Amino acid sequence: MKIVIYGATDIGCLLATEFFEDHDITVIDKEENRTEDFDKLDISFVYGNPTDPKILKSADISNADVFIACTALDEANIVACLSVKKASGIRTICFVSKEEYQNTLTFNNSEDYLGDFFIDFIIWPEALLTQELFRIVTVAHALDVENFADGKARLLEYKVKAGSQIVGKMVKDCGFTKDTIIVGIKRNDLLFIPNGLTQIDEDDKLIFMGTSHSLDILAGTFFHENEQVKSVTIIGGGNVGFMLAKNLEDMKIKTKIIEKNYERCEYLAQELTSTLVINADGTNLKILDEEEIGSSDVAIAVTNNDERNLLCSLLVKQLGVKRVISRVSKVLNIPLFEKVGIDIAVSPKTSAINEVKNDIDETNVDILATVEQGEAEVLEIPVLQEFDNKLIKELRFPAPAIVGIIQRRSNVIIPMGDTKLKHHDILIIFTKAESVGKVKEYFKVV
């Protein structure tokens, strides 16, 4: 597949890095925006603006399959996508940073009056980040939360604390709840798929899949899930902070927002009904102490500056906040945040990249989630006729992988070794990112 990317931004670099091994990649942007990271990749680079027909011709747009606009300017992305759509009619993906653009440009493309004047797919990374933060906040102590099968099944990730009853035990002896499967363990910097004889160590990150009900019981038994989140402090009143506060209000969770800009505070106070809006600098330790931020169950730093988010997170951690979550703009900074003690670091870019991967994948396999900053993926794979009546234990994956969930019509099955697959079942599979291609090939969906 030939993919043309407009924007030598961080997202553009992540996209090019993700796709260049299997696809023909061309990046369009100004010469001064090109970085050393792009020079390391086997890609083509065209200098200019895609609204210029000559530039599109240089990028060989007539032979391209997908055009992705991901510059820092919404308007430039929109105009570029519409220009490409008019010039070649290929699939267009547009990144935006404002809600109004997402609402305005998300059309039903089957409507006759649109003609050829539309953008195929609009991605607003901040909205994806808000959804991820909301899932994490509302499940106490979880490092990651993903919902599958219309909420009937989930993935939860927890860290094993010192003194836990499962430290030193083998997986088979832990007595984990029925209808749950431990699909992955992150130990130090190594992610692997365990078996029954794997011993659980302190500070391991355990990744479970199962029915929502069984995971609730598991969490309450082993990870104190019964400690519900009752109070949240959000540092940063931008789009993410605002949308997250609205969602938390709907859950009746006591919420505070700390925002430095006075005019933005006025807007937040008008739009939010029960959230306490505080006009202050989130890096001011005295203010944080006076406002009793340390008593919050969760604190989330979501400004647009990584350094400010890190400082705010460390300060509220010092004040005693139970769980601290931080927004990270640069994906490479995530391990740093976690090493200095931030409980969870998330980036809007990782979710956005996942959306693009799903959109341009030519198979009928969906990537439902990425885990541990893309080290592992959760795949949704249909069962073909030749696997009908095959037992789970008879599957011979060419790479480490585990079937965590089977969707059979409206039912969710957590499989055992003797579980039979049926034609048209949907398998939800956990595997390392490097093994995705082999797993897809095994199920003949490449």
Disulfide bonds with the S-S distance in Angstrom:
none
